Amino acid sequence: MLHAEDLPLEEIDRLGERVMHAVNEKRATWRHWNLAAEASRQTMHLRFASAEDREAVVGLVVDAAERASLQITPPELASIPIPFR
């Protein structure tokens, strides 16, 4: 059984690349949730010690896939204070 910290960062990055390429084969554009669904599929074969470990690894893989992706949506230049939303 794996714990989240058992997977080396190189493996996380490799999984992130695979996730990004798999989503790229199906879609022209994608969002965080598309990557999360594919990361869950790609890590399904791994046996984790707990659901928290699985969620942590999927989150790390999604972060790696987002870093490997080209963002076409510009980031917010300024945040809107909560009272004005």
C-alpha positions, -999 to +999 in steps of 0.1 A: +000+000+000+013+034-010+014+066+009+014+100-009+050+106+000+061+072-014+059+085-050+090+104-061+085+138-077+099+126-110+071+100-111+045+126-103+058+148-131+058+119-155+022+111-146+013+147-151+028+147-186+008+115-194-024+130-181-019+162-201-012+142-233-042+119-227-066+149-223-050+167-253-059+137-274-096+141-265-100+178-262-087+210-278-091+229-245-094+216-210-100+227-174-088+216-140-116+190-137-108+174-170-072+169-157-085+156-124-107+130-140-079+118-162-054+118-132-079+096-113-081+072-143-043+071-147-037+063-109-066+039-105-042+009-106-022+022-077-032+009-042-031+036-016-032+033+022-060+058+025-084+079+005-065+110+017-033+096+001-051+090-032-065+125-032-031+140-024-014+122-053-042+130-077-039+167-067-001+166-072-005+149-106-031+175-117-007+203-106+020+187-127-004+184-157-014+221-153+023+231-153+028+211-185-002+227-202-003+260-221-027+284-204-047+305-228-068+322-201-050+352-186-047+354-149-067+379-129-047+412-127-064+423-095-087+405-071-122+419-063-128+424-026-155+401-012-179+429-002-180+441-038-187+406-054 
